[in-house]
Amino acid sequence: METKYREQYIRFGLKVQYYRKLLGLTQEAFADKIGRSWSYVSKIESPTRVFGVSMETLFKIADVLEVPVSKLFED
């Protein structure tokens, strides 16, 4: 996906990875909790590709990570 917001997508994925690891969750365990596949989580967290998520998934991610959605977008 081409977007002028590439850095924001990458930063979001890295934040997801950071908070997931803080909770001690593997990508597989996290994927189960948000109702997605391991490969889906891998795409979100990839530091080299842009991958967007739906609002529904965004809210699930924040719930599972126990953080406000805004934390996933902070610099």
PQR file of N, CA, C, O and H, with PARSE charges and radii, in Angstrom:
ATOM      1  N   MET A   1       0.848  -1.172   0.000 -0.4000 1.5000
ATOM      2  CA  MET A   1       0.000   0.000   0.000 -0.0000 2.0000
ATOM      3  C   MET A   1       0.894   1.235   0.000  0.5500 1.7000
ATOM      4  O   MET A   1       1.809   1.354   0.815 -0.5500 1.4000
ATOM      5  N   GLU A   2       0.623   2.128  -0.903 -0.4000 1.5000
ATOM      6  CA  GLU A   2       1.355   3.390  -0.952 -0.0000 2.0000
ATOM      7  C   GLU A   2       0.578   4.431  -0.141  0.5500 1.7000
ATOM      8  O   GLU A   2      -0.631   4.586  -0.314 -0.5500 1.4000
ATOM      9  H   GLU A   2      -0.121   2.031  -1.565  0.4000 1.0000
ATOM     10  N   THR A   3       1.268   5.126   0.727 -0.4000 1.5000
ATOM     11  CA  THR A   3       0.637   6.147   1.547 -0.0000 2.0000
ATOM     12  C   THR A   3       1.678   7.151   2.009  0.5500 1.7000
ATOM     13  O   THR A   3       2.843   6.812   2.214 -0.5500 1.4000
ATOM     14  H   THR A   3       2.250   5.000   0.867  0.4000 1.0000
ATOM     15  N   LYS A   4       1.242   8.374   2.167 -0.4000 1.5000
ATOM     16  CA  LYS A   4       2.164   9.378   2.695 -0.0000 2.0000
ATOM     17  C   LYS A   4       2.327   9.237   4.206  0.5500 1.7000
ATOM     18  O   LYS A   4       3.131   9.946   4.812 -0.5500 1.4000
ATOM     19  H   LYS A   4       0.295   8.649   2.001  0.4000 1.0000
ATOM     20  N   TYR A   5       1.566   8.323   4.819 -0.4000 1.5000
ATOM     21  CA  TYR A   5       1.614   8.113   6.265 -0.0000 2.0000
ATOM     22  C   TYR A   5       2.416   6.871   6.645  0.5500 1.7000
ATOM     23  O   TYR A   5       2.207   6.288   7.709 -0.5500 1.4000
ATOM     24  H   TYR A   5       0.913   7.747   4.327  0.4000 1.0000
ATOM     25  N   ARG A   6       3.319   6.479   5.783 -0.4000 1.5000
ATOM     26  CA  ARG A   6       4.100   5.254   5.999 -0.0000 2.0000
ATOM     27  C   ARG A   6       4.732   5.203   7.399  0.5500 1.7000
ATOM     28  O   ARG A   6       4.634   4.190   8.090 -0.5500 1.4000
ATOM     29  H   ARG A   6       3.489   6.952   4.919  0.4000 1.0000
ATOM     30  N   GLU A   7       5.365   6.277   7.800 -0.4000 1.5000
ATOM     31  CA  GLU A   7       6.039   6.288   9.112 -0.0000 2.0000
ATOM     32  C   GLU A   7       5.060   6.070  10.255  0.5500 1.7000
ATOM     33  O   GLU A   7       5.396   5.404  11.234 -0.5500 1.4000
ATOM     34  H   GLU A   7       5.444   7.101   7.239  0.4000 1.0000
ATOM     35  N   GLN A   8       3.857   6.619  10.149 -0.4000 1.5000
ATOM     36  CA  GLN A   8       2.855   6.446  11.202 -0.0000 2.0000
ATOM     37  C   GLN A   8       2.384   4.989  11.284  0.5500 1.7000
ATOM     38  O   GLN A   8       2.180   4.461  12.378 -0.5500 1.4000
ATOM     39  H   GLN A   8       3.584   7.160   9.353  0.4000 1.0000
ATOM     40  N   TYR A   9       2.215   4.347  10.134 -0.4000 1.5000
ATOM     41  CA  TYR A   9       1.828   2.929  10.117 -0.0000 2.0000
ATOM     42  C   TYR A   9       2.918   2.085  10.791  0.5500 1.7000
ATOM     43  O   TYR A   9       2.626   1.222  11.619 -0.5500 1.4000
ATOM     44  H   TYR A   9       2.381   4.776   9.246  0.4000 1.0000
ATOM     45  N   ILE A  10       4.160   2.345  10.427 -0.4000 1.5000
ATOM     46  CA  ILE A  10       5.279   1.592  10.991 -0.0000 2.0000
ATOM     47  C   ILE A  10       5.374   1.829  12.490  0.5500 1.7000
ATOM     48  O   ILE A  10       5.561   0.888  13.260 -0.5500 1.4000
ATOM     49  H   ILE A  10       4.398   3.046   9.754  0.4000 1.0000
ATOM     50  N   ARG A  11       5.247   3.083  12.905 -0.4000 1.5000
ATOM     51  CA  ARG A  11       5.304   3.412  14.336 -0.0000 2.0000
ATOM     52  C   ARG A  11       4.192   2.711  15.104  0.5500 1.7000
ATOM     53  O   ARG A  11       4.416   2.203  16.202 -0.5500 1.4000
ATOM     54  H   ARG A  11       5.096   3.848  12.279  0.4000 1.0000
ATOM     55  N   PHE A  12       2.981   2.683  14.521 -0.4000 1.5000
ATOM     56  CA  PHE A  12       1.852   1.988  15.142 -0.0000 2.0000
ATOM     57  C   PHE A  12       2.194   0.515  15.348  0.5500 1.7000
ATOM     58  O   PHE A  12       1.988  -0.022  16.437 -0.5500 1.4000
ATOM     59  H   PHE A  12       2.799   3.095  13.629  0.4000 1.0000
ATOM     60  N   GLY A  13       2.712  -0.137  14.317 -0.4000 1.5000
ATOM     61  CA  GLY A  13       3.058  -1.550  14.419 -0.0000 2.0000
ATOM     62  C   GLY A  13       4.115  -1.819  15.472  0.5500 1.7000
ATOM     63  O   GLY A  13       4.041  -2.810  16.198 -0.5500 1.4000
ATOM     64  H   GLY A  13       2.880   0.300  13.433  0.4000 1.0000
ATOM     65  N   LEU A  14       5.095  -0.937  15.553 -0.4000 1.5000
ATOM     66  CA  LEU A  14       6.140  -1.102  16.559 -0.0000 2.0000
ATOM     67  C   LEU A  14       5.598  -0.883  17.972  0.5500 1.7000
ATOM     68  O   LEU A  14       6.056  -1.524  18.918 -0.5500 1.4000
ATOM     69  H   LEU A  14       5.155  -0.132  14.964  0.4000 1.0000
ATOM     70  N   LYS A  15       4.625   0.019  18.117 -0.4000 1.5000
ATOM     71  CA  LYS A  15       3.984   0.221  19.428 -0.0000 2.0000
ATOM     72  C   LYS A  15       3.202  -1.027  19.829  0.5500 1.7000
ATOM     73  O   LYS A  15       3.252  -1.453  20.982 -0.5500 1.4000
ATOM     74  H   LYS A  15       4.253   0.539  17.349  0.4000 1.0000
ATOM     75  N   VAL A  16       2.487  -1.603  18.883 -0.4000 1.5000
ATOM     76  CA  VAL A  16       1.744  -2.843  19.165 -0.0000 2.0000
ATOM     77  C   VAL A  16       2.725  -3.912  19.641  0.5500 1.7000
ATOM     78  O   VAL A  16       2.484  -4.588  20.641 -0.5500 1.4000
ATOM     79  H   VAL A  16       2.447  -1.256  17.946  0.4000 1.0000
ATOM     80  N   GLN A  17       3.820  -4.056  18.922 -0.4000 1.5000
ATOM     81  CA  GLN A  17       4.832  -5.045  19.296 -0.0000 2.0000
ATOM     82  C   GLN A  17       5.392  -4.769  20.699  0.5500 1.7000
ATOM     83  O   GLN A  17       5.551  -5.690  21.499 -0.5500 1.4000
ATOM     84  H   GLN A  17       4.016  -3.507  18.109  0.4000 1.0000
ATOM     85  N   TYR A  18       5.682  -3.525  20.984 -0.4000 1.5000
ATOM     86  CA  TYR A  18       6.230  -3.140  22.291 -0.0000 2.0000
ATOM     87  C   TYR A  18       5.279  -3.526  23.425  0.5500 1.7000
ATOM     88  O   TYR A  18       5.689  -4.186  24.380 -0.5500 1.4000
ATOM     89  H   TYR A  18       5.553  -2.776  20.334  0.4000 1.0000
ATOM     90  N   TYR A  19       4.022  -3.121  23.324 -0.4000 1.5000
ATOM     91  CA  TYR A  19       3.066  -3.415  24.390 -0.0000 2.0000
ATOM     92  C   TYR A  19       2.741  -4.904  24.477  0.5500 1.7000
ATOM     93  O   TYR A  19       2.496  -5.422  25.567 -0.5500 1.4000
ATOM     94  H   TYR A  19       3.689  -2.585  22.548  0.4000 1.0000
ATOM     95  N   ARG A  20       2.738  -5.592  23.340 -0.4000 1.5000
ATOM     96  CA  ARG A  20       2.511  -7.043  23.341 -0.0000 2.0000
ATOM     97  C   ARG A  20       3.616  -7.741  24.117  0.5500 1.7000
ATOM     98  O   ARG A  20       3.353  -8.614  24.944 -0.5500 1.4000
ATOM     99  H   ARG A  20       2.937  -5.172  22.455  0.4000 1.0000
ATOM    100  N   LYS A  21       4.858  -7.348  23.843 -0.4000 1.5000
ATOM    101  CA  LYS A  21       5.990  -7.961  24.527 -0.0000 2.0000
ATOM    102  C   LYS A  21       6.011  -7.616  26.017  0.5500 1.7000
ATOM    103  O   LYS A  21       6.416  -8.436  26.840 -0.5500 1.4000
ATOM    104  H   LYS A  21       5.071  -6.638  23.172  0.4000 1.0000
ATOM    105  N   LEU A  22       5.575  -6.400  26.363 -0.4000 1.5000
ATOM    106  CA  LEU A  22       5.488  -6.026  27.777 -0.0000 2.0000
ATOM    107  C   LEU A  22       4.571  -6.964  28.545  0.5500 1.7000
ATOM    108  O   LEU A  22       4.805  -7.254  29.719 -0.5500 1.4000
ATOM    109  H   LEU A  22       5.246  -5.734  25.695  0.4000 1.0000
ATOM    110  N   LEU A  23       3.525  -7.436  27.875 -0.4000 1.5000
ATOM    111  CA  LEU A  23       2.581  -8.368  28.500 -0.0000 2.0000
ATOM    112  C   LEU A  23       3.058  -9.818  28.418  0.5500 1.7000
ATOM    113  O   LEU A  23       2.414 -10.718  28.957 -0.5500 1.4000
ATOM    114  H   LEU A  23       3.335  -7.200  26.922  0.4000 1.0000
ATOM    115  N   GLY A  24       4.183 -10.040  27.744 -0.4000 1.5000
ATOM    116  CA  GLY A  24       4.724 -11.390  27.625 -0.0000 2.0000
ATOM    117  C   GLY A  24       3.946 -12.277  26.669  0.5500 1.7000
ATOM    118  O   GLY A  24       3.956 -13.501  26.803 -0.5500 1.4000
ATOM    119  H   GLY A  24       4.705  -9.309  27.306  0.4000 1.0000
ATOM    120  N   LEU A  25       3.267 -11.658  25.696 -0.4000 1.5000
ATOM    121  CA  LEU A  25       2.476 -12.428  24.732 -0.0000 2.0000
ATOM    122  C   LEU A  25       3.279 -12.702  23.470  0.5500 1.7000
ATOM    123  O   LEU A  25       3.967 -11.820  22.957 -0.5500 1.4000
ATOM    124  H   LEU A  25       3.260 -10.664  25.587  0.4000 1.0000
ATOM    125  N   THR A  26       3.186 -13.921  22.977 -0.4000 1.5000
ATOM    126  CA  THR A  26       3.744 -14.234  21.673 -0.0000 2.0000
ATOM    127  C   THR A  26       2.802 -13.687  20.611  0.5500 1.7000
ATOM    128  O   THR A  26       1.659 -13.340  20.908 -0.5500 1.4000
ATOM    129  H   THR A  26       2.626 -14.638  23.393  0.4000 1.0000
ATOM    130  N   GLN A  27       3.281 -13.612  19.379 -0.4000 1.5000
ATOM    131  CA  GLN A  27       2.396 -13.182  18.295 -0.0000 2.0000
ATOM    132  C   GLN A  27       1.207 -14.131  18.172  0.5500 1.7000
ATOM    133  O   GLN A  27       0.090 -13.688  17.906 -0.5500 1.4000
ATOM    134  H   GLN A  27       4.209 -13.894  19.139  0.4000 1.0000
ATOM    135  N   GLU A  28       1.434 -15.417  18.361 -0.4000 1.5000
ATOM    136  CA  GLU A  28       0.367 -16.395  18.255 -0.0000 2.0000
ATOM    137  C   GLU A  28      -0.694 -16.190  19.331  0.5500 1.7000
ATOM    138  O   GLU A  28      -1.889 -16.205  19.039 -0.5500 1.4000
ATOM    139  H   GLU A  28       2.342 -15.776  18.577  0.4000 1.0000
ATOM    140  N   ALA A  29      -0.257 -15.998  20.575 -0.4000 1.5000
ATOM    141  CA  ALA A  29      -1.197 -15.794  21.682 -0.0000 2.0000
ATOM    142  C   ALA A  29      -1.966 -14.490  21.500  0.5500 1.7000
ATOM    143  O   ALA A  29      -3.173 -14.434  21.735 -0.5500 1.4000
ATOM    144  H   ALA A  29       0.714 -15.986  20.813  0.4000 1.0000
ATOM    145  N   PHE A  30      -1.268 -13.453  21.084 -0.4000 1.5000
ATOM    146  CA  PHE A  30      -1.910 -12.160  20.847 -0.0000 2.0000
ATOM    147  C   PHE A  30      -2.940 -12.266  19.725  0.5500 1.7000
ATOM    148  O   PHE A  30      -4.049 -11.744  19.837 -0.5500 1.4000
ATOM    149  H   PHE A  30      -0.287 -13.498  20.893  0.4000 1.0000
ATOM    150  N   ALA A  31      -2.564 -12.943  18.650 -0.4000 1.5000
ATOM    151  CA  ALA A  31      -3.477 -13.133  17.522 -0.0000 2.0000
ATOM    152  C   ALA A  31      -4.760 -13.833  17.967  0.5500 1.7000
ATOM    153  O   ALA A  31      -5.853 -13.444  17.557 -0.5500 1.4000
ATOM    154  H   ALA A  31      -1.663 -13.367  18.559  0.4000 1.0000
ATOM    155  N   ASP A  32      -4.630 -14.858  18.799 -0.4000 1.5000
ATOM    156  CA  ASP A  32      -5.812 -15.550  19.317 -0.0000 2.0000
ATOM    157  C   ASP A  32      -6.713 -14.600  20.087  0.5500 1.7000
ATOM    158  O   ASP A  32      -7.935 -14.648  19.951 -0.5500 1.4000
ATOM    159  H   ASP A  32      -3.741 -15.174  19.132  0.4000 1.0000
ATOM    160  N   LYS A  33      -6.114 -13.740  20.893 -0.4000 1.5000
ATOM    161  CA  LYS A  33      -6.892 -12.821  21.735 -0.0000 2.0000
ATOM    162  C   LYS A  33      -7.629 -11.751  20.920  0.5500 1.7000
ATOM    163  O   LYS A  33      -8.689 -11.276  21.327 -0.5500 1.4000
ATOM    164  H   LYS A  33      -5.121 -13.700  21.004  0.4000 1.0000
ATOM    165  N   ILE A  34      -7.060 -11.377  19.769 -0.4000 1.5000
ATOM    166  CA  ILE A  34      -7.741 -10.362  18.944 -0.0000 2.0000
ATOM    167  C   ILE A  34      -8.547 -10.990  17.806  0.5500 1.7000
ATOM    168  O   ILE A  34      -9.155 -10.285  16.999 -0.5500 1.4000
ATOM    169  H   ILE A  34      -6.199 -11.763  19.438  0.4000 1.0000
ATOM    170  N   GLY A  35      -8.542 -12.316  17.753 -0.4000 1.5000
ATOM    171  CA  GLY A  35      -9.339 -13.004  16.748 -0.0000 2.0000
ATOM    172  C   GLY A  35      -8.782 -12.924  15.342  0.5500 1.7000
ATOM    173  O   GLY A  35      -9.535 -12.900  14.369 -0.5500 1.4000
ATOM    174  H   GLY A  35      -8.048 -12.888  18.408  0.4000 1.0000
ATOM    175  N   ARG A  36      -7.476 -12.883  15.235 -0.4000 1.5000
ATOM    176  CA  ARG A  36      -6.799 -12.810  13.944 -0.0000 2.0000
ATOM    177  C   ARG A  36      -5.733 -13.901  13.869  0.5500 1.7000
ATOM    178  O   ARG A  36      -5.494 -14.610  14.846 -0.5500 1.4000
ATOM    179  H   ARG A  36      -6.864 -12.902  16.026  0.4000 1.0000
ATOM    180  N   SER A  37      -5.107 -14.028  12.727 -0.4000 1.5000
ATOM    181  CA  SER A  37      -4.062 -15.037  12.549 -0.0000 2.0000
ATOM    182  C   SER A  37      -2.698 -14.487  12.972  0.5500 1.7000
ATOM    183  O   SER A  37      -2.498 -13.280  13.107 -0.5500 1.4000
ATOM    184  H   SER A  37      -5.301 -13.452  11.933  0.4000 1.0000
ATOM    185  N   TRP A  38      -1.773 -15.422  13.174 -0.4000 1.5000
ATOM    186  CA  TRP A  38      -0.409 -15.027  13.499 -0.0000 2.0000
ATOM    187  C   TRP A  38       0.175 -14.173  12.378  0.5500 1.7000
ATOM    188  O   TRP A  38       0.868 -13.191  12.645 -0.5500 1.4000
ATOM    189  H   TRP A  38      -1.935 -16.403  13.065  0.4000 1.0000
ATOM    190  N   SER A  39      -0.098 -14.537  11.129 -0.4000 1.5000
ATOM    191  CA  SER A  39       0.471 -13.791  10.008 -0.0000 2.0000
ATOM    192  C   SER A  39      -0.082 -12.363   9.939  0.5500 1.7000
ATOM    193  O   SER A  39       0.614 -11.447   9.502 -0.5500 1.4000
ATOM    194  H   SER A  39      -0.661 -15.335  10.912  0.4000 1.0000
ATOM    195  N   TYR A  40      -1.321 -12.179  10.367 -0.4000 1.5000
ATOM    196  CA  TYR A  40      -1.930 -10.844  10.416 -0.0000 2.0000
ATOM    197  C   TYR A  40      -1.145  -9.963  11.401  0.5500 1.7000
ATOM    198  O   TYR A  40      -0.790  -8.827  11.088 -0.5500 1.4000
ATOM    199  H   TYR A  40      -1.886 -12.923  10.723  0.4000 1.0000
ATOM    200  N   VAL A  41      -0.886 -10.505  12.585 -0.4000 1.5000
ATOM    201  CA  VAL A  41      -0.115  -9.758  13.596 -0.0000 2.0000
ATOM    202  C   VAL A  41       1.288  -9.476  13.076  0.5500 1.7000
ATOM    203  O   VAL A  41       1.815  -8.382  13.278 -0.5500 1.4000
ATOM    204  H   VAL A  41      -1.174 -11.428  12.840  0.4000 1.0000
ATOM    205  N   SER A  42       1.887 -10.435  12.419 -0.4000 1.5000
ATOM    206  CA  SER A  42       3.214 -10.251  11.856 -0.0000 2.0000
ATOM    207  C   SER A  42       3.235  -9.091  10.862  0.5500 1.7000
ATOM    208  O   SER A  42       4.187  -8.311  10.835 -0.5500 1.4000
ATOM    209  H   SER A  42       1.460 -11.324  12.254  0.4000 1.0000
ATOM    210  N   LYS A  43       2.195  -8.979  10.053 -0.4000 1.5000
ATOM    211  CA  LYS A  43       2.113  -7.881   9.085 -0.0000 2.0000
ATOM    212  C   LYS A  43       1.970  -6.534   9.784  0.5500 1.7000
ATOM    213  O   LYS A  43       2.585  -5.553   9.364 -0.5500 1.4000
ATOM    214  H   LYS A  43       1.421  -9.612  10.075  0.4000 1.0000
ATOM    215  N   ILE A  44       1.167  -6.474  10.844 -0.4000 1.5000
ATOM    216  CA  ILE A  44       1.007  -5.225  11.599 -0.0000 2.0000
ATOM    217  C   ILE A  44       2.351  -4.774  12.166  0.5500 1.7000
ATOM    218  O   ILE A  44       2.709  -3.600  12.070 -0.5500 1.4000
ATOM    219  H   ILE A  44       0.667  -7.271  11.184  0.4000 1.0000
ATOM    220  N   GLU A  45       3.089  -5.705  12.752 -0.4000 1.5000
ATOM    221  CA  GLU A  45       4.321  -5.381  13.470 -0.0000 2.0000
ATOM    222  C   GLU A  45       5.552  -5.233  12.568  0.5500 1.7000
ATOM    223  O   GLU A  45       6.619  -4.841  13.041 -0.5500 1.4000
ATOM    224  H   GLU A  45       2.799  -6.659  12.830  0.4000 1.0000
ATOM    225  N   SER A  46       5.416  -5.535  11.309 -0.4000 1.5000
ATOM    226  CA  SER A  46       6.566  -5.473  10.406 -0.0000 2.0000
ATOM    227  C   SER A  46       7.107  -4.045  10.292  0.5500 1.7000
ATOM    228  O   SER A  46       6.351  -3.114  10.016 -0.5500 1.4000
ATOM    229  H   SER A  46       4.550  -5.854  10.925  0.4000 1.0000
ATOM    230  N   PRO A  47       8.416  -3.874  10.506 -0.5600 1.5000
ATOM    231  CA  PRO A  47       8.998  -2.539  10.391  0.2800 2.0000
ATOM    232  C   PRO A  47       9.304  -2.141   8.945  0.5500 1.7000
ATOM    233  O   PRO A  47       9.834  -1.057   8.700 -0.5500 1.4000
ATOM    234  N   THR A  48       8.977  -3.000   7.999 -0.4000 1.5000
ATOM    235  CA  THR A  48       9.308  -2.710   6.606 -0.0000 2.0000
ATOM    236  C   THR A  48       8.095  -2.630   5.683  0.5500 1.7000
ATOM    237  O   THR A  48       8.244  -2.353   4.493 -0.5500 1.4000
ATOM    238  H   THR A  48       8.546  -3.880   8.198  0.4000 1.0000
ATOM    239  N   ARG A  49       6.896  -2.869   6.216 -0.4000 1.5000
ATOM    240  CA  ARG A  49       5.728  -2.823   5.340 -0.0000 2.0000
ATOM    241  C   ARG A  49       4.591  -2.061   6.006  0.5500 1.7000
ATOM    242  O   ARG A  49       4.481  -2.010   7.231 -0.5500 1.4000
ATOM    243  H   ARG A  49       6.775  -3.095   7.182  0.4000 1.0000
ATOM    244  N   VAL A  50       3.761  -1.478   5.174 -0.4000 1.5000
ATOM    245  CA  VAL A  50       2.588  -0.750   5.642 -0.0000 2.0000
ATOM    246  C   VAL A  50       1.411  -1.712   5.636  0.5500 1.7000
ATOM    247  O   VAL A  50       1.123  -2.352   4.625 -0.5500 1.4000
ATOM    248  H   VAL A  50       3.850  -1.520   4.179  0.4000 1.0000
ATOM    249  N   PHE A  51       0.729  -1.807   6.782 -0.4000 1.5000
ATOM    250  CA  PHE A  51      -0.429  -2.682   6.883 -0.0000 2.0000
ATOM    251  C   PHE A  51      -1.441  -2.018   7.802  0.5500 1.7000
ATOM    252  O   PHE A  51      -1.154  -1.772   8.973 -0.5500 1.4000
ATOM    253  H   PHE A  51       0.963  -1.286   7.603  0.4000 1.0000
ATOM    254  N   GLY A  52      -2.617  -1.731   7.277 -0.4000 1.5000
ATOM    255  CA  GLY A  52      -3.657  -1.069   8.048 -0.0000 2.0000
ATOM    256  C   GLY A  52      -4.602  -2.051   8.719  0.5500 1.7000
ATOM    257  O   GLY A  52      -4.714  -3.207   8.312 -0.5500 1.4000
ATOM    258  H   GLY A  52      -2.850  -1.931   6.326  0.4000 1.0000
ATOM    259  N   VAL A  53      -5.274  -1.574   9.748 -0.4000 1.5000
ATOM    260  CA  VAL A  53      -6.260  -2.387  10.459 -0.0000 2.0000
ATOM    261  C   VAL A  53      -7.584  -1.633  10.517  0.5500 1.7000
ATOM    262  O   VAL A  53      -7.621  -0.407  10.406 -0.5500 1.4000
ATOM    263  H   VAL A  53      -5.183  -0.635  10.079  0.4000 1.0000
ATOM    264  N   SER A  54      -8.665  -2.380  10.692 -0.4000 1.5000
ATOM    265  CA  SER A  54      -9.980  -1.761  10.835 -0.0000 2.0000
ATOM    266  C   SER A  54     -10.107  -1.126  12.217  0.5500 1.7000
ATOM    267  O   SER A  54      -9.320  -1.414  13.119 -0.5500 1.4000
ATOM    268  H   SER A  54      -8.635  -3.375  10.783  0.4000 1.0000
ATOM    269  N   MET A  55     -11.085  -0.277  12.368 -0.4000 1.5000
ATOM    270  CA  MET A  55     -11.349   0.334  13.678 -0.0000 2.0000
ATOM    271  C   MET A  55     -11.697  -0.746  14.705  0.5500 1.7000
ATOM    272  O   MET A  55     -11.261  -0.675  15.854 -0.5500 1.4000
ATOM    273  H   MET A  55     -11.724  -0.043  11.636  0.4000 1.0000
ATOM    274  N   GLU A  56     -12.470  -1.728  14.297 -0.4000 1.5000
ATOM    275  CA  GLU A  56     -12.846  -2.826  15.194 -0.0000 2.0000
ATOM    276  C   GLU A  56     -11.596  -3.529  15.728  0.5500 1.7000
ATOM    277  O   GLU A  56     -11.467  -3.782  16.925 -0.5500 1.4000
ATOM    278  H   GLU A  56     -12.824  -1.785  13.363  0.4000 1.0000
ATOM    279  N   THR A  57     -10.690  -3.832  14.816 -0.4000 1.5000
ATOM    280  CA  THR A  57      -9.446  -4.497  15.218 -0.0000 2.0000
ATOM    281  C   THR A  57      -8.592  -3.579  16.074  0.5500 1.7000
ATOM    282  O   THR A  57      -7.969  -4.034  17.033 -0.5500 1.4000
ATOM    283  H   THR A  57     -10.794  -3.626  13.843  0.4000 1.0000
ATOM    284  N   LEU A  58      -8.554  -2.318  15.749 -0.4000 1.5000
ATOM    285  CA  LEU A  58      -7.802  -1.347  16.545 -0.0000 2.0000
ATOM    286  C   LEU A  58      -8.276  -1.354  17.993  0.5500 1.7000
ATOM    287  O   LEU A  58      -7.461  -1.383  18.915 -0.5500 1.4000
ATOM    288  H   LEU A  58      -9.060  -1.949  14.970  0.4000 1.0000
ATOM    289  N   PHE A  59      -9.581  -1.326  18.193 -0.4000 1.5000
ATOM    290  CA  PHE A  59     -10.122  -1.328  19.553 -0.0000 2.0000
ATOM    291  C   PHE A  59      -9.838  -2.643  20.268  0.5500 1.7000
ATOM    292  O   PHE A  59      -9.557  -2.639  21.467 -0.5500 1.4000
ATOM    293  H   PHE A  59     -10.243  -1.302  17.444  0.4000 1.0000
ATOM    294  N   LYS A  60      -9.906  -3.770  19.557 -0.4000 1.5000
ATOM    295  CA  LYS A  60      -9.567  -5.066  20.154 -0.0000 2.0000
ATOM    296  C   LYS A  60      -8.104  -5.084  20.581  0.5500 1.7000
ATOM    297  O   LYS A  60      -7.773  -5.541  21.675 -0.5500 1.4000
ATOM    298  H   LYS A  60     -10.134  -3.773  18.583  0.4000 1.0000
ATOM    299  N   ILE A  61      -7.230  -4.582  19.707 -0.4000 1.5000
ATOM    300  CA  ILE A  61      -5.797  -4.535  20.027 -0.0000 2.0000
ATOM    301  C   ILE A  61      -5.562  -3.741  21.305  0.5500 1.7000
ATOM    302  O   ILE A  61      -4.858  -4.204  22.203 -0.5500 1.4000
ATOM    303  H   ILE A  61      -7.499  -4.211  18.818  0.4000 1.0000
ATOM    304  N   ALA A  62      -6.141  -2.560  21.394 -0.4000 1.5000
ATOM    305  CA  ALA A  62      -5.960  -1.721  22.587 -0.0000 2.0000
ATOM    306  C   ALA A  62      -6.507  -2.414  23.835  0.5500 1.7000
ATOM    307  O   ALA A  62      -5.886  -2.357  24.896 -0.5500 1.4000
ATOM    308  H   ALA A  62      -6.713  -2.184  20.665  0.4000 1.0000
ATOM    309  N   ASP A  63      -7.661  -3.066  23.715 -0.4000 1.5000
ATOM    310  CA  ASP A  63      -8.237  -3.782  24.864 -0.0000 2.0000
ATOM    311  C   ASP A  63      -7.304  -4.884  25.352  0.5500 1.7000
ATOM    312  O   ASP A  63      -7.024  -4.986  26.546 -0.5500 1.4000
ATOM    313  H   ASP A  63      -8.165  -3.112  22.852  0.4000 1.0000
ATOM    314  N   VAL A  64      -6.827  -5.701  24.429 -0.4000 1.5000
ATOM    315  CA  VAL A  64      -5.953  -6.811  24.802 -0.0000 2.0000
ATOM    316  C   VAL A  64      -4.640  -6.301  25.386  0.5500 1.7000
ATOM    317  O   VAL A  64      -4.110  -6.886  26.330 -0.5500 1.4000
ATOM    318  H   VAL A  64      -7.054  -5.619  23.459  0.4000 1.0000
ATOM    319  N   LEU A  65      -4.118  -5.221  24.833 -0.4000 1.5000
ATOM    320  CA  LEU A  65      -2.862  -4.661  25.331 -0.0000 2.0000
ATOM    321  C   LEU A  65      -3.045  -3.830  26.597  0.5500 1.7000
ATOM    322  O   LEU A  65      -2.074  -3.406  27.224 -0.5500 1.4000
ATOM    323  H   LEU A  65      -4.549  -4.745  24.066  0.4000 1.0000
ATOM    324  N   GLU A  66      -4.303  -3.605  26.961 -0.4000 1.5000
ATOM    325  CA  GLU A  66      -4.641  -2.866  28.188 -0.0000 2.0000
ATOM    326  C   GLU A  66      -4.091  -1.435  28.157  0.5500 1.7000
ATOM    327  O   GLU A  66      -3.573  -0.929  29.153 -0.5500 1.4000
ATOM    328  H   GLU A  66      -5.091  -3.950  26.452  0.4000 1.0000
ATOM    329  N   VAL A  67      -4.216  -0.804  26.994 -0.4000 1.5000
ATOM    330  CA  VAL A  67      -3.789   0.587  26.841 -0.0000 2.0000
ATOM    331  C   VAL A  67      -4.879   1.349  26.091  0.5500 1.7000
ATOM    332  O   VAL A  67      -5.634   0.756  25.321 -0.5500 1.4000
ATOM    333  H   VAL A  67      -4.636  -1.215  26.185  0.4000 1.0000
ATOM    334  N   PRO A  68      -4.963   2.659  26.312 -0.5600 1.5000
ATOM    335  CA  PRO A  68      -5.884   3.460  25.496  0.2800 2.0000
ATOM    336  C   PRO A  68      -5.403   3.457  24.050  0.5500 1.7000
ATOM    337  O   PRO A  68      -4.202   3.371  23.791 -0.5500 1.4000
ATOM    338  N   VAL A  69      -6.314   3.548  23.132 -0.4000 1.5000
ATOM    339  CA  VAL A  69      -5.975   3.575  21.708 -0.0000 2.0000
ATOM    340  C   VAL A  69      -4.932   4.657  21.437  0.5500 1.7000
ATOM    341  O   VAL A  69      -4.027   4.450  20.628 -0.5500 1.4000
ATOM    342  H   VAL A  69      -7.290   3.618  23.342  0.4000 1.0000
ATOM    343  N   SER A  70      -5.044   5.784  22.088 -0.4000 1.5000
ATOM    344  CA  SER A  70      -4.119   6.901  21.851 -0.0000 2.0000
ATOM    345  C   SER A  70      -2.661   6.520  22.117  0.5500 1.7000
ATOM    346  O   SER A  70      -1.763   7.065  21.476 -0.5500 1.4000
ATOM    347  H   SER A  70      -5.779   5.952  22.745  0.4000 1.0000
ATOM    348  N   LYS A  71      -2.410   5.605  23.040 -0.4000 1.5000
ATOM    349  CA  LYS A  71      -1.038   5.180  23.344 -0.0000 2.0000
ATOM    350  C   LYS A  71      -0.369   4.533  22.125  0.5500 1.7000
ATOM    351  O   LYS A  71       0.852   4.580  21.977 -0.5500 1.4000
ATOM    352  H   LYS A  71      -3.140   5.162  23.561  0.4000 1.0000
ATOM    353  N   LEU A  72      -1.176   3.938  21.269 -0.4000 1.5000
ATOM    354  CA  LEU A  72      -0.633   3.260  20.100 -0.0000 2.0000
ATOM    355  C   LEU A  72      -0.205   4.228  18.999  0.5500 1.7000
ATOM    356  O   LEU A  72       0.393   3.823  18.003 -0.5500 1.4000
ATOM    357  H   LEU A  72      -2.168   3.900  21.389  0.4000 1.0000
ATOM    358  N   PHE A  73      -0.519   5.516  19.190 -0.4000 1.5000
ATOM    359  CA  PHE A  73      -0.190   6.518  18.191 -0.0000 2.0000
ATOM    360  C   PHE A  73       0.751   7.604  18.716  0.5500 1.7000
ATOM    361  O   PHE A  73       1.087   8.538  17.987 -0.5500 1.4000
ATOM    362  H   PHE A  73      -1.006   5.845  20.000  0.4000 1.0000
ATOM    363  N   GLU A  74       1.171   7.488  19.962 -0.4000 1.5000
ATOM    364  CA  GLU A  74       2.071   8.491  20.528 -0.0000 2.0000
ATOM    365  C   GLU A  74       3.465   8.355  19.942  0.5500 1.7000
ATOM    366  O   GLU A  74       3.893   7.263  19.567 -0.5500 1.4000
ATOM    367  H   GLU A  74       0.898   6.730  20.554  0.4000 1.0000
ATOM    368  N   ASP A  75       4.174   9.491  19.869 -0.4000 1.5000
ATOM    369  CA  ASP A  75       5.567   9.477  19.390 -0.0000 2.0000
ATOM    370  C   ASP A  75       6.490   8.987  20.488  0.5500 1.7000
ATOM    371  O   ASP A  75       7.702   8.902  20.284 -0.5500 1.4000
ATOM    372  H   ASP A  75       3.826  10.377  20.174  0.4000 1.0000
TER
END
